[in-house]
Amino acid sequence: MEYKIRFAQSSDADDIMSLIQELADFEKEPDAVIINAEYLSVHGFGENPAFRCFLAEDENNNILGMALFYHRFSTWKGLTFHLEDLIVKQQYRKLGVGKALFEAFLNHAKEKKVNRAEWVVLDWNTNAIEFYKSYNATILDDWKTVQMDKETIENL
């Protein structure tokens, strides 16, 4: 199968949203997505984009998957990339698309000289865990993800 990896553009917002929803469905959270393609366009492709995104695209311009990431700053490590989501459409998994997207992300991190790349993986997603281990990634068991939603923040 032939495909290429490229940076997303604002015209890709609908395809990115479709992948986000597919990931939410896979993670058993189909109703958790509150953004839409317009929101992605506004926040991801303006003057100061909140994220970057690699897309895998076949020879017919069909989007196969994405790696969406953004800059962070660690007080201990400095510049960091956070990989928010790596998703490949179900029918294209196990064909090397995820590997190509992940390596594009890592190569970009190397090119930008970041001091750390990080991401979160669900503890039940053993395929992803084994995939990341194959790259010698360190999986931290002693850190917990902490979040507050918009409603909670607004009610402080």
CNS distance restraints for C-alpha pairs under 8 A (distance, minus, plus):
assign (resid   1 and name CA) (resid  58 and name CA) 7.91 0.50 0.50
assign (resid   1 and name CA) (resid  95 and name CA) 7.89 0.50 0.50
assign (resid   2 and name CA) (resid  58 and name CA) 5.96 0.50 0.50
assign (resid   2 and name CA) (resid  59 and name CA) 6.39 0.50 0.50
assign (resid   3 and name CA) (resid  56 and name CA) 6.40 0.50 0.50
assign (resid   3 and name CA) (resid  57 and name CA) 5.28 0.50 0.50
assign (resid   3 and name CA) (resid  58 and name CA) 4.10 0.50 0.50
assign (resid   3 and name CA) (resid  59 and name CA) 6.04 0.50 0.50
assign (resid   4 and name CA) (resid  56 and name CA) 5.61 0.50 0.50
assign (resid   4 and name CA) (resid  57 and name CA) 5.39 0.50 0.50
assign (resid   4 and name CA) (resid  58 and name CA) 6.41 0.50 0.50
assign (resid   4 and name CA) (resid  59 and name CA) 7.91 0.50 0.50
assign (resid   5 and name CA) (resid  54 and name CA) 6.45 0.50 0.50
assign (resid   5 and name CA) (resid  55 and name CA) 5.53 0.50 0.50
assign (resid   5 and name CA) (resid  56 and name CA) 4.56 0.50 0.50
assign (resid   5 and name CA) (resid  57 and name CA) 6.39 0.50 0.50
assign (resid   5 and name CA) (resid 100 and name CA) 7.43 0.50 0.50
assign (resid   5 and name CA) (resid 101 and name CA) 6.83 0.50 0.50
assign (resid   5 and name CA) (resid 104 and name CA) 7.47 0.50 0.50
assign (resid   6 and name CA) (resid  54 and name CA) 5.47 0.50 0.50
assign (resid   6 and name CA) (resid  55 and name CA) 5.40 0.50 0.50
assign (resid   6 and name CA) (resid  56 and name CA) 6.63 0.50 0.50
assign (resid   6 and name CA) (resid  57 and name CA) 7.73 0.50 0.50
assign (resid   7 and name CA) (resid  52 and name CA) 7.38 0.50 0.50
assign (resid   7 and name CA) (resid  53 and name CA) 5.73 0.50 0.50
assign (resid   7 and name CA) (resid  54 and name CA) 4.50 0.50 0.50
assign (resid   7 and name CA) (resid  55 and name CA) 6.02 0.50 0.50
assign (resid   8 and name CA) (resid  12 and name CA) 6.11 0.50 0.50
assign (resid   8 and name CA) (resid  52 and name CA) 7.34 0.50 0.50
assign (resid   8 and name CA) (resid  53 and name CA) 5.39 0.50 0.50
assign (resid   8 and name CA) (resid  54 and name CA) 5.75 0.50 0.50
assign (resid   8 and name CA) (resid  55 and name CA) 5.93 0.50 0.50
assign (resid   9 and name CA) (resid  13 and name CA) 7.46 0.50 0.50
assign (resid   9 and name CA) (resid  45 and name CA) 6.82 0.50 0.50
assign (resid  10 and name CA) (resid  40 and name CA) 7.91 0.50 0.50
assign (resid  10 and name CA) (resid  41 and name CA) 5.29 0.50 0.50
assign (resid  10 and name CA) (resid  44 and name CA) 7.52 0.50 0.50
assign (resid  10 and name CA) (resid  45 and name CA) 5.67 0.50 0.50
assign (resid  11 and name CA) (resid  41 and name CA) 7.98 0.50 0.50
assign (resid  12 and name CA) (resid  16 and name CA) 6.18 0.50 0.50
assign (resid  13 and name CA) (resid  17 and name CA) 6.09 0.50 0.50
assign (resid  13 and name CA) (resid  37 and name CA) 4.95 0.50 0.50
assign (resid  13 and name CA) (resid  38 and name CA) 7.30 0.50 0.50
assign (resid  13 and name CA) (resid  40 and name CA) 6.11 0.50 0.50
assign (resid  13 and name CA) (resid  41 and name CA) 6.06 0.50 0.50
assign (resid  14 and name CA) (resid  18 and name CA) 6.24 0.50 0.50
assign (resid  14 and name CA) (resid  37 and name CA) 5.26 0.50 0.50
assign (resid  15 and name CA) (resid  19 and name CA) 6.36 0.50 0.50
assign (resid  15 and name CA) (resid  63 and name CA) 6.81 0.50 0.50
assign (resid  16 and name CA) (resid  20 and name CA) 6.18 0.50 0.50
assign (resid  16 and name CA) (resid  37 and name CA) 7.64 0.50 0.50
assign (resid  16 and name CA) (resid  66 and name CA) 7.45 0.50 0.50
assign (resid  17 and name CA) (resid  21 and name CA) 6.17 0.50 0.50
assign (resid  17 and name CA) (resid  36 and name CA) 6.49 0.50 0.50
assign (resid  17 and name CA) (resid  37 and name CA) 5.81 0.50 0.50
assign (resid  17 and name CA) (resid  40 and name CA) 7.94 0.50 0.50
assign (resid  18 and name CA) (resid  22 and name CA) 6.21 0.50 0.50
assign (resid  19 and name CA) (resid  23 and name CA) 6.17 0.50 0.50
assign (resid  19 and name CA) (resid  65 and name CA) 6.96 0.50 0.50
assign (resid  19 and name CA) (resid  66 and name CA) 7.52 0.50 0.50
assign (resid  19 and name CA) (resid  87 and name CA) 6.81 0.50 0.50
assign (resid  19 and name CA) (resid  88 and name CA) 7.63 0.50 0.50
assign (resid  19 and name CA) (resid  89 and name CA) 7.07 0.50 0.50
assign (resid  20 and name CA) (resid  24 and name CA) 6.22 0.50 0.50
assign (resid  20 and name CA) (resid  33 and name CA) 7.86 0.50 0.50
assign (resid  20 and name CA) (resid  87 and name CA) 7.92 0.50 0.50
assign (resid  21 and name CA) (resid  25 and name CA) 6.15 0.50 0.50
assign (resid  21 and name CA) (resid  30 and name CA) 6.84 0.50 0.50
assign (resid  21 and name CA) (resid  33 and name CA) 6.96 0.50 0.50
assign (resid  22 and name CA) (resid  26 and name CA) 6.17 0.50 0.50
assign (resid  22 and name CA) (resid  89 and name CA) 7.45 0.50 0.50
assign (resid  23 and name CA) (resid  27 and name CA) 6.09 0.50 0.50
assign (resid  23 and name CA) (resid  87 and name CA) 6.52 0.50 0.50
assign (resid  24 and name CA) (resid  28 and name CA) 6.22 0.50 0.50
assign (resid  24 and name CA) (resid  29 and name CA) 4.97 0.50 0.50
assign (resid  24 and name CA) (resid  30 and name CA) 4.98 0.50 0.50
assign (resid  24 and name CA) (resid  31 and name CA) 7.69 0.50 0.50
assign (resid  24 and name CA) (resid  32 and name CA) 7.04 0.50 0.50
assign (resid  24 and name CA) (resid  33 and name CA) 7.10 0.50 0.50
assign (resid  25 and name CA) (resid  29 and name CA) 5.62 0.50 0.50
assign (resid  25 and name CA) (resid  30 and name CA) 4.50 0.50 0.50
assign (resid  26 and name CA) (resid  30 and name CA) 7.98 0.50 0.50
assign (resid  35 and name CA) (resid  39 and name CA) 5.99 0.50 0.50
assign (resid  35 and name CA) (resid  40 and name CA) 7.42 0.50 0.50
assign (resid  36 and name CA) (resid  40 and name CA) 6.47 0.50 0.50
assign (resid  37 and name CA) (resid  41 and name CA) 6.19 0.50 0.50
assign (resid  38 and name CA) (resid  42 and name CA) 6.22 0.50 0.50
assign (resid  39 and name CA) (resid  43 and name CA) 6.13 0.50 0.50
assign (resid  40 and name CA) (resid  44 and name CA) 5.38 0.50 0.50
assign (resid  40 and name CA) (resid  45 and name CA) 7.63 0.50 0.50
assign (resid  41 and name CA) (resid  45 and name CA) 5.54 0.50 0.50
assign (resid  41 and name CA) (resid  46 and name CA) 7.49 0.50 0.50
assign (resid  42 and name CA) (resid  46 and name CA) 6.17 0.50 0.50
assign (resid  43 and name CA) (resid  49 and name CA) 5.76 0.50 0.50
assign (resid  43 and name CA) (resid  50 and name CA) 5.67 0.50 0.50
assign (resid  43 and name CA) (resid  51 and name CA) 7.68 0.50 0.50
assign (resid  44 and name CA) (resid  48 and name CA) 7.93 0.50 0.50
assign (resid  44 and name CA) (resid  49 and name CA) 4.47 0.50 0.50
assign (resid  44 and name CA) (resid  50 and name CA) 5.26 0.50 0.50
assign (resid  44 and name CA) (resid  51 and name CA) 5.36 0.50 0.50
assign (resid  44 and name CA) (resid  52 and name CA) 6.85 0.50 0.50
assign (resid  45 and name CA) (resid  49 and name CA) 5.23 0.50 0.50
assign (resid  45 and name CA) (resid  50 and name CA) 7.97 0.50 0.50
assign (resid  50 and name CA) (resid  70 and name CA) 6.59 0.50 0.50
assign (resid  51 and name CA) (resid  68 and name CA) 6.86 0.50 0.50
assign (resid  51 and name CA) (resid  69 and name CA) 5.63 0.50 0.50
assign (resid  51 and name CA) (resid  70 and name CA) 4.51 0.50 0.50
assign (resid  51 and name CA) (resid  71 and name CA) 7.45 0.50 0.50
assign (resid  52 and name CA) (resid  68 and name CA) 5.87 0.50 0.50
assign (resid  52 and name CA) (resid  69 and name CA) 5.48 0.50 0.50
assign (resid  52 and name CA) (resid  70 and name CA) 5.99 0.50 0.50
assign (resid  53 and name CA) (resid  66 and name CA) 6.61 0.50 0.50
assign (resid  53 and name CA) (resid  67 and name CA) 5.54 0.50 0.50
assign (resid  53 and name CA) (resid  68 and name CA) 4.23 0.50 0.50
assign (resid  53 and name CA) (resid  69 and name CA) 6.15 0.50 0.50
assign (resid  54 and name CA) (resid  66 and name CA) 5.44 0.50 0.50
assign (resid  54 and name CA) (resid  67 and name CA) 5.12 0.50 0.50
assign (resid  54 and name CA) (resid  68 and name CA) 6.44 0.50 0.50
assign (resid  54 and name CA) (resid 101 and name CA) 6.66 0.50 0.50
assign (resid  54 and name CA) (resid 104 and name CA) 7.43 0.50 0.50
assign (resid  54 and name CA) (resid 105 and name CA) 7.41 0.50 0.50
assign (resid  55 and name CA) (resid  63 and name CA) 6.74 0.50 0.50
assign (resid  55 and name CA) (resid  64 and name CA) 7.39 0.50 0.50
assign (resid  55 and name CA) (resid  65 and name CA) 5.81 0.50 0.50
assign (resid  55 and name CA) (resid  66 and name CA) 4.44 0.50 0.50
assign (resid  55 and name CA) (resid  67 and name CA) 6.64 0.50 0.50
assign (resid  55 and name CA) (resid 101 and name CA) 7.22 0.50 0.50
assign (resid  56 and name CA) (resid  63 and name CA) 5.83 0.50 0.50
assign (resid  56 and name CA) (resid  64 and name CA) 5.30 0.50 0.50
assign (resid  56 and name CA) (resid  65 and name CA) 5.24 0.50 0.50
assign (resid  56 and name CA) (resid  66 and name CA) 6.15 0.50 0.50
assign (resid  56 and name CA) (resid  97 and name CA) 6.88 0.50 0.50
assign (resid  56 and name CA) (resid 101 and name CA) 6.81 0.50 0.50
assign (resid  57 and name CA) (resid  61 and name CA) 5.45 0.50 0.50
assign (resid  57 and name CA) (resid  62 and name CA) 5.39 0.50 0.50
assign (resid  57 and name CA) (resid  63 and name CA) 4.52 0.50 0.50
assign (resid  57 and name CA) (resid  64 and name CA) 5.63 0.50 0.50
assign (resid  57 and name CA) (resid  65 and name CA) 7.56 0.50 0.50
assign (resid  58 and name CA) (resid  62 and name CA) 5.40 0.50 0.50
assign (resid  58 and name CA) (resid  63 and name CA) 6.67 0.50 0.50
assign (resid  58 and name CA) (resid  64 and name CA) 7.03 0.50 0.50
assign (resid  64 and name CA) (resid  88 and name CA) 5.88 0.50 0.50
assign (resid  64 and name CA) (resid  89 and name CA) 5.67 0.50 0.50
assign (resid  64 and name CA) (resid  92 and name CA) 6.57 0.50 0.50
assign (resid  64 and name CA) (resid  97 and name CA) 7.52 0.50 0.50
assign (resid  65 and name CA) (resid  86 and name CA) 7.56 0.50 0.50
assign (resid  65 and name CA) (resid  87 and name CA) 5.39 0.50 0.50
assign (resid  65 and name CA) (resid  88 and name CA) 3.97 0.50 0.50
assign (resid  65 and name CA) (resid  89 and name CA) 5.80 0.50 0.50
assign (resid  65 and name CA) (resid  97 and name CA) 7.18 0.50 0.50
assign (resid  65 and name CA) (resid  98 and name CA) 7.27 0.50 0.50
assign (resid  65 and name CA) (resid 101 and name CA) 7.79 0.50 0.50
assign (resid  66 and name CA) (resid  85 and name CA) 7.60 0.50 0.50
assign (resid  66 and name CA) (resid  86 and name CA) 5.76 0.50 0.50
assign (resid  66 and name CA) (resid  87 and name CA) 5.52 0.50 0.50
assign (resid  66 and name CA) (resid  88 and name CA) 6.50 0.50 0.50
assign (resid  66 and name CA) (resid 101 and name CA) 6.63 0.50 0.50
assign (resid  67 and name CA) (resid  83 and name CA) 7.01 0.50 0.50
assign (resid  67 and name CA) (resid  84 and name CA) 7.62 0.50 0.50
assign (resid  67 and name CA) (resid  85 and name CA) 5.71 0.50 0.50
assign (resid  67 and name CA) (resid  86 and name CA) 4.40 0.50 0.50
assign (resid  67 and name CA) (resid  87 and name CA) 6.64 0.50 0.50
assign (resid  67 and name CA) (resid 101 and name CA) 5.95 0.50 0.50
assign (resid  67 and name CA) (resid 102 and name CA) 6.82 0.50 0.50
assign (resid  67 and name CA) (resid 105 and name CA) 7.04 0.50 0.50
assign (resid  68 and name CA) (resid  83 and name CA) 6.03 0.50 0.50
assign (resid  68 and name CA) (resid  84 and name CA) 5.62 0.50 0.50
assign (resid  68 and name CA) (resid  85 and name CA) 5.31 0.50 0.50
assign (resid  68 and name CA) (resid  86 and name CA) 6.56 0.50 0.50
assign (resid  69 and name CA) (resid  81 and name CA) 6.60 0.50 0.50
assign (resid  69 and name CA) (resid  82 and name CA) 5.39 0.50 0.50
assign (resid  69 and name CA) (resid  83 and name CA) 4.25 0.50 0.50
assign (resid  69 and name CA) (resid  84 and name CA) 5.19 0.50 0.50
assign (resid  69 and name CA) (resid  85 and name CA) 7.08 0.50 0.50
assign (resid  70 and name CA) (resid  81 and name CA) 5.65 0.50 0.50
assign (resid  70 and name CA) (resid  82 and name CA) 5.43 0.50 0.50
assign (resid  70 and name CA) (resid  83 and name CA) 6.76 0.50 0.50
assign (resid  70 and name CA) (resid  84 and name CA) 7.47 0.50 0.50
assign (resid  71 and name CA) (resid  79 and name CA) 7.25 0.50 0.50
assign (resid  71 and name CA) (resid  80 and name CA) 5.88 0.50 0.50
assign (resid  71 and name CA) (resid  81 and name CA) 4.75 0.50 0.50
assign (resid  71 and name CA) (resid  82 and name CA) 6.29 0.50 0.50
assign (resid  72 and name CA) (resid  79 and name CA) 6.23 0.50 0.50
assign (resid  72 and name CA) (resid  80 and name CA) 4.94 0.50 0.50
assign (resid  72 and name CA) (resid  81 and name CA) 5.80 0.50 0.50
assign (resid  72 and name CA) (resid  82 and name CA) 6.57 0.50 0.50
assign (resid  73 and name CA) (resid  77 and name CA) 7.59 0.50 0.50
assign (resid  73 and name CA) (resid  78 and name CA) 5.22 0.50 0.50
assign (resid  73 and name CA) (resid  79 and name CA) 4.86 0.50 0.50
assign (resid  73 and name CA) (resid  80 and name CA) 5.55 0.50 0.50
assign (resid  74 and name CA) (resid  78 and name CA) 4.66 0.50 0.50
assign (resid  74 and name CA) (resid  79 and name CA) 6.39 0.50 0.50
assign (resid  74 and name CA) (resid  80 and name CA) 6.65 0.50 0.50
assign (resid  77 and name CA) (resid 115 and name CA) 6.06 0.50 0.50
assign (resid  77 and name CA) (resid 116 and name CA) 7.01 0.50 0.50
assign (resid  78 and name CA) (resid 114 and name CA) 7.67 0.50 0.50
assign (resid  78 and name CA) (resid 115 and name CA) 6.34 0.50 0.50
assign (resid  79 and name CA) (resid 114 and name CA) 4.99 0.50 0.50
assign (resid  79 and name CA) (resid 115 and name CA) 5.61 0.50 0.50
assign (resid  79 and name CA) (resid 116 and name CA) 6.92 0.50 0.50
assign (resid  80 and name CA) (resid 114 and name CA) 5.33 0.50 0.50
assign (resid  80 and name CA) (resid 115 and name CA) 5.81 0.50 0.50
assign (resid  80 and name CA) (resid 116 and name CA) 4.79 0.50 0.50
assign (resid  80 and name CA) (resid 117 and name CA) 5.61 0.50 0.50
assign (resid  80 and name CA) (resid 118 and name CA) 7.44 0.50 0.50
assign (resid  81 and name CA) (resid 109 and name CA) 6.80 0.50 0.50
assign (resid  81 and name CA) (resid 114 and name CA) 6.89 0.50 0.50
assign (resid  81 and name CA) (resid 116 and name CA) 6.53 0.50 0.50
assign (resid  81 and name CA) (resid 117 and name CA) 4.82 0.50 0.50
assign (resid  81 and name CA) (resid 118 and name CA) 6.40 0.50 0.50
assign (resid  82 and name CA) (resid 117 and name CA) 5.88 0.50 0.50
assign (resid  82 and name CA) (resid 118 and name CA) 4.97 0.50 0.50
assign (resid  82 and name CA) (resid 119 and name CA) 5.56 0.50 0.50
assign (resid  83 and name CA) (resid 117 and name CA) 7.30 0.50 0.50
assign (resid  83 and name CA) (resid 118 and name CA) 6.16 0.50 0.50
assign (resid  83 and name CA) (resid 119 and name CA) 4.98 0.50 0.50
assign (resid  83 and name CA) (resid 120 and name CA) 7.95 0.50 0.50
assign (resid  84 and name CA) (resid 119 and name CA) 6.26 0.50 0.50
assign (resid  84 and name CA) (resid 120 and name CA) 7.57 0.50 0.50
assign (resid  86 and name CA) (resid  98 and name CA) 7.16 0.50 0.50
assign (resid  86 and name CA) (resid 101 and name CA) 7.62 0.50 0.50
assign (resid  86 and name CA) (resid 102 and name CA) 7.35 0.50 0.50
assign (resid  87 and name CA) (resid  98 and name CA) 7.07 0.50 0.50
assign (resid  88 and name CA) (resid  92 and name CA) 6.40 0.50 0.50
assign (resid  88 and name CA) (resid  93 and name CA) 6.03 0.50 0.50
assign (resid  88 and name CA) (resid  97 and name CA) 6.93 0.50 0.50
assign (resid  88 and name CA) (resid  98 and name CA) 6.09 0.50 0.50
assign (resid  89 and name CA) (resid  93 and name CA) 6.59 0.50 0.50
assign (resid  92 and name CA) (resid  97 and name CA) 7.07 0.50 0.50
assign (resid  93 and name CA) (resid  97 and name CA) 6.85 0.50 0.50
assign (resid  93 and name CA) (resid  98 and name CA) 7.18 0.50 0.50
assign (resid  94 and name CA) (resid  98 and name CA) 7.92 0.50 0.50
assign (resid  96 and name CA) (resid 100 and name CA) 6.15 0.50 0.50
assign (resid  97 and name CA) (resid 101 and name CA) 6.24 0.50 0.50
assign (resid  98 and name CA) (resid 102 and name CA) 6.02 0.50 0.50
assign (resid  99 and name CA) (resid 103 and name CA) 6.03 0.50 0.50
assign (resid 100 and name CA) (resid 104 and name CA) 6.11 0.50 0.50
assign (resid 101 and name CA) (resid 105 and name CA) 6.31 0.50 0.50
assign (resid 102 and name CA) (resid 106 and name CA) 6.24 0.50 0.50
assign (resid 103 and name CA) (resid 107 and name CA) 5.90 0.50 0.50
assign (resid 104 and name CA) (resid 108 and name CA) 6.06 0.50 0.50
assign (resid 105 and name CA) (resid 109 and name CA) 6.22 0.50 0.50
assign (resid 106 and name CA) (resid 110 and name CA) 6.20 0.50 0.50
assign (resid 106 and name CA) (resid 117 and name CA) 7.61 0.50 0.50
assign (resid 107 and name CA) (resid 111 and name CA) 6.06 0.50 0.50
assign (resid 108 and name CA) (resid 112 and name CA) 6.08 0.50 0.50
assign (resid 109 and name CA) (resid 113 and name CA) 6.04 0.50 0.50
assign (resid 109 and name CA) (resid 114 and name CA) 5.56 0.50 0.50
assign (resid 109 and name CA) (resid 117 and name CA) 7.09 0.50 0.50
assign (resid 110 and name CA) (resid 114 and name CA) 6.42 0.50 0.50
assign (resid 121 and name CA) (resid 125 and name CA) 7.01 0.50 0.50
assign (resid 121 and name CA) (resid 128 and name CA) 7.15 0.50 0.50
assign (resid 121 and name CA) (resid 129 and name CA) 6.93 0.50 0.50
assign (resid 123 and name CA) (resid 129 and name CA) 7.83 0.50 0.50
assign (resid 125 and name CA) (resid 129 and name CA) 6.34 0.50 0.50
assign (resid 126 and name CA) (resid 130 and name CA) 6.06 0.50 0.50
assign (resid 127 and name CA) (resid 131 and name CA) 6.13 0.50 0.50
assign (resid 128 and name CA) (resid 132 and name CA) 6.17 0.50 0.50
assign (resid 129 and name CA) (resid 133 and name CA) 6.12 0.50 0.50
assign (resid 130 and name CA) (resid 134 and name CA) 6.20 0.50 0.50
assign (resid 131 and name CA) (resid 135 and name CA) 7.11 0.50 0.50
assign (resid 132 and name CA) (resid 136 and name CA) 6.81 0.50 0.50
assign (resid 132 and name CA) (resid 137 and name CA) 5.63 0.50 0.50
assign (resid 133 and name CA) (resid 137 and name CA) 5.23 0.50 0.50
assign (resid 133 and name CA) (resid 138 and name CA) 7.23 0.50 0.50
assign (resid 133 and name CA) (resid 139 and name CA) 7.84 0.50 0.50
assign (resid 148 and name CA) (resid 152 and name CA) 6.05 0.50 0.50
assign (resid 148 and name CA) (resid 153 and name CA) 6.52 0.50 0.50
assign (resid 149 and name CA) (resid 153 and name CA) 6.36 0.50 0.50
assign (resid 150 and name CA) (resid 154 and name CA) 6.10 0.50 0.50
assign (resid 151 and name CA) (resid 155 and name CA) 6.18 0.50 0.50
assign (resid 152 and name CA) (resid 156 and name CA) 6.55 0.50 0.50
